[in-house]
Amino acid sequence: MSEIEGVKVIPLKRIPDERGTIMHMLRRDDPHFIEFGEIYFSTIYRGVIKGWHRHRDMTLNYACVFGRIKLVIYDDRQDSPTHGAIMEQFLGPDHYALVQIPPGLWNGFKGMSDPHAIIANCCTHAHDPSANRSDRLDPFNNEIPYDWDVKCH
C-alpha cells in the first residue's frame, strides 16, 4: 500500500516494569502536535468495520491502546500528489504508533482482536454534531477502491 501526503506514522514509547506499562501517545511539545480539541476512546469488536468517514477541518491522532486494528486511509483530494492512494496501518501491541491523519482524507478501521480493540483519538477539534463538518460512507457500498476482506500476501 502507498504512503499518503500529510499522513504521519510516529512510533510511540511503551515503558514496561513490574507494575505495568506506561504507553505514551501525544505531548504538547511533540513536533507533530497541532492543537487539542478532545480525546475519546472507541471500542471495536473483531471483524467490525467503522468507516468510512472524512473530516473537513479536524486532524485525527489515532493510537490503538488495546487489541489490534487495521486502519485504512484513502486520498481522494483532487490537488494531492497522492490522489487515489490507499494506505493500511496495522496498529496494536506489535506496532504501537500514532497515526496522524490531516483533514480531507477518508479513513476507517477494522477490529482484529478478541474481545475487542480500543482506539484513542486525540483530535484537534471537539466533536460538534450540529456543525456537520464530516462525511460518512457505507464501508461496502461506495466509490472507494478498497476491499475490507482478509488478504493473504
C-alpha positions as CSV (number, residue, x, y, z in Angstrom):
1,M,0.0,0.0,0.0
2,S,1.1,3.6,-0.7
3,E,2.1,6.4,1.6
4,I,-0.3,9.4,1.6
5,E,0.7,13.0,1.6
6,G,0.3,14.6,5.0
7,V,-0.2,11.3,7.0
8,K,2.4,10.7,9.7
9,V,3.1,7.4,11.4
10,I,5.1,8.1,14.6
11,P,6.4,5.2,16.7
12,L,5.4,5.5,20.4
13,K,7.1,4.6,23.6
14,R,6.0,1.8,25.8
15,I,7.7,1.7,29.2
16,P,7.1,-1.6,31.0
17,D,8.1,-2.5,34.5
18,E,6.9,-5.0,37.1
19,R,3.9,-2.8,38.0
20,G,2.5,-2.4,34.4
21,T,3.2,-0.3,31.3
22,I,3.2,3.4,30.5
23,M,2.1,4.0,26.9
24,H,2.9,7.4,25.5
25,M,0.6,8.9,22.9
26,L,0.9,12.7,22.4
27,R,2.5,15.6,24.2
28,R,2.1,19.3,23.6
29,D,5.8,19.6,23.0
30,D,5.9,16.9,20.3
31,P,6.8,18.5,16.9
32,H,3.7,16.9,15.3
33,F,1.3,18.3,18.0
34,I,-1.2,20.8,16.4
35,E,-4.0,21.6,18.9
36,F,-6.1,19.9,21.5
37,G,-9.9,19.6,20.8
38,E,-10.8,16.4,22.7
39,I,-9.7,12.9,23.4
40,Y,-12.0,9.9,23.2
41,F,-11.8,6.2,23.1
42,S,-13.6,3.9,20.7
43,T,-14.0,0.1,21.1
44,I,-14.4,-2.1,18.1
45,Y,-15.2,-5.8,18.0
46,R,-13.4,-8.4,15.9
47,G,-14.5,-8.2,12.2
48,V,-16.5,-5.0,12.6
49,I,-15.6,-2.0,10.4
50,K,-16.0,1.6,11.5
51,G,-15.8,3.8,8.4
52,W,-15.7,5.4,6.1
53,H,-15.6,8.9,7.4
54,R,-13.8,12.1,6.4
55,H,-13.4,15.4,8.4
56,R,-13.2,18.8,6.7
57,D,-11.3,20.6,9.5
58,M,-10.2,18.1,12.1
59,T,-6.8,16.3,12.3
60,L,-7.0,12.9,13.9
61,N,-4.4,11.3,16.1
62,Y,-5.1,7.6,16.4
63,A,-3.3,5.1,18.7
64,C,-4.5,1.5,19.4
65,V,-4.0,1.1,23.2
66,F,-5.6,-2.4,23.5
67,G,-6.0,-5.2,20.9
68,R,-5.3,-4.8,17.2
69,I,-6.9,-2.9,14.3
70,K,-6.4,-2.4,10.6
71,L,-6.6,1.3,9.9
72,V,-7.2,2.3,6.2
73,I,-6.8,5.7,4.7
74,Y,-7.9,6.8,1.2
75,D,-6.9,10.0,-0.5
76,D,-9.4,11.4,-3.0
77,R,-8.2,15.0,-2.6
78,Q,-8.1,16.4,-6.2
79,D,-5.0,18.6,-5.6
80,S,-3.0,15.9,-3.7
81,P,0.2,14.4,-5.2
82,T,-1.1,11.0,-3.7
83,H,-4.6,11.3,-5.1
84,G,-6.1,7.8,-5.4
85,A,-3.6,6.2,-2.9
86,I,-4.7,3.8,-0.2
87,M,-2.7,3.3,3.0
88,E,-3.0,0.5,5.5
89,Q,-1.6,0.5,9.0
90,F,-1.9,-2.4,11.4
91,L,-1.8,-1.0,15.0
92,G,-1.6,-2.9,18.2
93,P,1.0,-4.5,20.5
94,D,3.4,-5.3,17.7
95,H,3.1,-1.8,16.2
96,Y,2.4,0.8,18.8
97,A,2.3,4.0,16.9
98,L,0.4,7.3,16.5
99,V,-1.1,7.8,13.1
100,Q,-1.9,11.5,12.3
101,I,-4.5,12.0,9.6
102,P,-5.0,15.5,8.3
103,P,-8.4,16.8,7.2
104,G,-9.9,15.7,3.9
105,L,-8.9,12.0,3.9
106,W,-11.3,9.1,4.1
107,N,-10.5,6.7,6.9
108,G,-11.9,3.7,8.7
109,F,-10.7,0.8,10.8
110,K,-11.5,-2.9,11.3
111,G,-11.3,-4.7,14.6
112,M,-8.9,-7.7,14.5
113,S,-8.8,-8.9,18.1
114,D,-11.0,-10.6,20.7
115,P,-12.8,-9.5,22.8
116,H,-12.3,-6.0,21.2
117,A,-9.7,-3.3,20.5
118,I,-9.6,0.2,22.0
119,I,-8.5,3.1,19.9
120,A,-7.7,6.5,21.3
121,N,-8.2,9.6,19.2
122,C,-6.7,12.9,20.4
123,C,-8.2,15.2,17.7
124,T,-7.8,18.9,17.1
125,H,-11.5,19.9,17.4
126,A,-14.2,19.0,19.9
127,H,-17.0,17.0,18.2
128,D,-20.0,19.1,17.4
129,P,-22.8,17.1,15.7
130,S,-24.6,20.3,14.8
131,A,-21.7,21.7,12.8
132,N,-21.9,18.9,10.1
133,R,-18.1,19.1,9.4
134,S,-17.7,15.4,8.4
135,D,-18.9,13.0,5.7
136,R,-19.7,9.3,6.0
137,L,-19.9,6.4,3.6
138,D,-21.1,2.8,3.9
139,P,-17.9,0.6,4.3
140,F,-19.0,-1.7,1.4
141,N,-21.3,0.4,-0.9
142,N,-19.2,3.3,-2.1
143,E,-16.7,4.5,-4.7
144,I,-13.5,3.9,-2.6
145,P,-11.5,1.1,-4.3
146,Y,-10.8,-1.0,-1.2
147,D,-11.9,-4.5,-0.1
148,W,-12.0,-5.0,3.7
149,D,-11.6,-8.8,3.4
150,V,-8.5,-10.5,4.8
151,K,-5.7,-10.6,2.2
152,C,-3.1,-13.3,2.0
153,H,0.2,-11.9,0.8
